[in-house]
Amino acid sequence: MAIGTAFCVIAVLVVVALASTGRISGHPRSRGTGDASRGYHLPDPAEGDRIAASLQDAVPTAPPEAPALPVPTASSTEVEDLPASDPLQASTIAATPAIGALLHAGDGNDPEHFCTATVVQSPNRNLVVTAAHCVYSDAFTADLAFAPGYHDGVMPYGVWVPSRIDVDPRWVADRDPAYDVAFLQVRRPGTDERIETVTGAEELAFGFVPSRPARMVGYPDGEDEPIGCQNTTEAYSDTQLRFDCAGFPSGTSGGPMLTDIDPANGRGTVIGVIGGYEEGGDDLTSYSSYFGPDIAALYDRASTAEVSPTT
């Protein structure tokens, strides 16, 4: 009986440990500086350079037979109608420049993408938004890069690595689903380019009315193209949005909920990212932390922090 009891206790501890590591368990901690208790991290530049070089060697940065996706520059005063998808089931959509996949270089095998992120407008023009659980579990995630416009196994706008990662300290303290949002300042090693000038950027909205027609986008694990679905976001609680649509599996975490999409350039306004309650939801419903004053304050901190685009 004692042996059986001990075995059960060990088994429970193992299950709890696995359940608490999130979707990026097993990755090494990122080297660098910063203060996790205050919710920010400055990755080691040499580590970022190594990750970028590894990914660039393993994955083409543009298709050999086609140029990179064009970045639309036109704009209009119109917004797309976003009727609910029928059926409410995610399906493959075309990649767009400002939305892409978070990747890790792995251990010498083919690189894998594990979450989704979006370029958003900011004073420094180098900011990406995703879910906090994509970049912080029990420590900030190492081996991390962003490939905007990722499609068909290629990275048409190159590899970008974080120079700063910001999450709310309350996410660090206890993974509070109200704060499952992260902002990353990114850089393209060897250049001083600002990602917003390369890919364009989506806008952000804070304090909006929760019920909004929206398009949700994400990159499923193991797939080379994004999926999307349209429906109306609804309030699930004071701190959570819900979006009912089937077929958003692992890998889509961090993907944007977009509204007010301009038909002239395809860009819109991010009102949420897949995460929050249950770290994103289940096969039928996705969630997002509500973009209220706390997320706005996190954005203000992340977007104005001074970080060199080359280090």
N, C-alpha and C positions, 0 to 999 in steps of 0.2 A: 504493500500500500504506500509506504514512504517513497519507494522508488517511483511508483506511478505518479504520486503527487508532485515529486520533484520534476519529473518529465513534463507534466502539464504546465507547471510554473515556467519552466524554460521555454516551452513552446509558445506560451502566451507572450513572454517577453520578446521572443523573436518576431512574432506577428506584430506586436506594438511597434517595435523598432522599424520594421519594414513599412508599416503603415504611416510612420511619421516622416519618412524621407522624401515624399513627394515623387514627381515624375523624373527627377534627375538624380536619383540615388546612385551612389557608387562613384560619382565623379569626385576628383580630388578638389580640395579647397584651393581657391585662387590665391596666388601670392600677390602681395601689394601692400598698400597702406590704407588708412581710413579708420572708421570707428563703427563697428556693427551695431553697437548699442544706440548710436545716433542715426543709423540707417544709411550709411554711405560707404562706398568702397572705391579705391583707386587701384585698378589692376596694374601689375608690373608690366611696363611697356615691352620689355624683352619677351615676356611670356606672350603678349599679344602679337608681337612680330612673328614669333615662332608658330603660333596657331594659324595666322594668316598665310604664312609661307607653306605650311603643311596642306592647308585647304586649296590653295592656288595650284599646288603641284598635283593634287588628287582630282580636282574638278575643273573643267574648262570655265573660263570667265565669260565666254561668249560662244554661241554655236558656230561651228566652222563655216556653215553655209548661210548664216543670216546675221545681221547686225543686232545690237541690243534693242530691247523694246524702246519705241520712241517715247519721249516724255512730252505729253501734250502741254502746250503753253497757252492755248486759247482759254478764255473763260466767258461766262455768260451770267445773266441774272436769273436764269431758269434753274429749277431743280428737277431731278428725275422723279417720276411716279415710281413708288416702290410697293406695288401690290404684293400681297402675301403669295409665296410660292405655292403652287398646286401640282402635286401634293407637297405637304410640309416636310420635305426631304432634301438634304443637302446634295448638290450635284457639282460636277467639275465646272469651273469657270476659268476665264482667261486671267493670266497673271497681270498684275499692274505694278508699275515701278516702285511705288512707295510702300508696298506691303511685301513682306518676305519671310524667310524662314530663319530661325535661330539654329545654328549647327554646332557640333563639336567634332574635332578632328579624329577622336577615337585613339585606338592603340595601334595604328598602322593599317587598319582595314579601311574600307570605303567610309568617308564621312557620313554622318547621319544628322538629319534635322529632327528636333524634338519639341519645338514650340514655334509660335508665330509672333511677329512684331511689326510695327508700323512707324514709318517716319512721320513726325508731327512738327508743325510749325513752332519755332522757338527763336529767341533773340540770337542764340549762337549758331543756329541753322545746322545743328548736328545731333538732334535728339530723336530717340526711338522710344516707343511705349510698348510694354508687354505686361504679362502677369508677374507678380512678385514671386509666385511659387516656381516660375521658370528660372529664376536667377538666385533665389535664396531658399535653402531648406534649413539645414543646421549651420550653414556657412554660405558665403557667397560662392557661386559656381565658377569653377575654372573651365578652361577648354571651351570657350564661348566665342561665337562669331555670328555676324548677321549678313545674310545674302538677300538684299532687296531684289524684288522681281524674279525670284528663283522660279525656274520652270524647266521641265524636260531634262533635269539633271545638270543644268548649267547656271552660272551666276553672272548674268549679263551686266551687272553694275559693280562687280568685284566683291571683295571680302572686306567687311568693316568689323573692327573689334572695339570693345568698350574701353574708354579711358576713364569713365566714372559711372558707377551704378548707384541709384538712389531708390530706397524703399522706405516706407513709414516705419519708425522704430517699433510701433505696435505690432507690425507684422513680424519683425525679428523676435519680439518678446514672446508671442504666443500664437503666431499664424492666425491672427484675427481676420476672418474673411471680409470684413469691412475695408481692409487695406491691401487687398491682393492686386496691387498695381505697382509697376516698377518703371522707372525712366532710365535710359542709358544714353550718355553722351558717347558717340562713336567716332572713330577715325579710320582712315584707309592708310595703312602703313606705307611710308615712303612718299606720301603726298601731304599737302595742306588743304585738300579739298574739303568742302563742307557738304555733307550728304544731301542736304535740302536742295542745293543747287544742281546736284546730279540727278536726283530722282523726283524732285518735287516733294510736297509734303501735304498731309491732311491737316485740317484744323482740329481743334479740341473745343468741347463745350462743357461747361460746369454749371451745376445748379439748374439744369433743364427740367422741363416737365417729363416725367418718366415714360409716358405713353407716346412713342414716336415710331413711325414706319422706318425700318432700318434694313440694311443688308449686312449679314454677318459672314466673315471670311476667315478661313484657316487652312493650314497645311497639315493634313493627316500624316502620322508616322508612316514611312515607307512609300509615300506617294510623291510624284514629281510635279504635281500641279495643285493649285489651291482648289478648295471647294467653297461654295457660297449658298446662301439661302436668304429669303426675304420674309419678314413678318413684322409685327408691331411689338416693340419692347414694352414691358409692363413692370410696375413696381412689385417686387416680391416682399420687400420689407423696407424700412427706412434707409437701409444701407445696401440693398441689393436690387438689381434689375434681373428680370427673367426674359428669356427669348425661347419660344417653343418652336423647335424644328429638329427633326431626327437626323442622325448621321454625322455628328461632330465628335470624332473619336480623339484619343490621345494624339498630341502633336498640334491640335488646333488651339490649345491653351495660349492665351495672349493675343489671339486674333481679334481684330477690331469689329465693333458694331458701328456701322457708318450710316449717317443720315444726311439729308440735304446734299445729295450728290449732284455735281454740276455735269450735265450731259456733254458739255464741250470738252472737258478734260478728264472726266471720270473721278475727280477728287471730291471728297466730302468732309464730313465732320465726325470725328470719333466721339461717341458718347459712352463707350464702355469697351472692355476687353474681356475675353472669355476667361473666367476665373471666379473668385469670390466664393459663394456658397458651394460646398463640396469640391472646391478648387476647379469649378467649371461646370459641374452638373453630371447628367447621365446621357443616355443615348437619345432621349426625347426632348430634354430641356437644358439650355445653357444659362449660365448666370454671369453677372459682372458686379464688382463693387460699384456702388453708385458714385458718380463723379460730383461730389459735393465739395464743401469748403476744405475738408482735410486733403482730398486728392488735389484740389487746386493749389493748396499750400505746398504739397510735395512737388508739383509741377514747377511752381515758382522757384523753389530751392534748386531743383535739378537743372532747370533751363538757364539759370543765371550764374551758376557756379563757374568759375574761371578754370578751364582746362585747355591746354594747348591741343590743337587737332593733330599734331605730329608726335605727341608723346603720351 
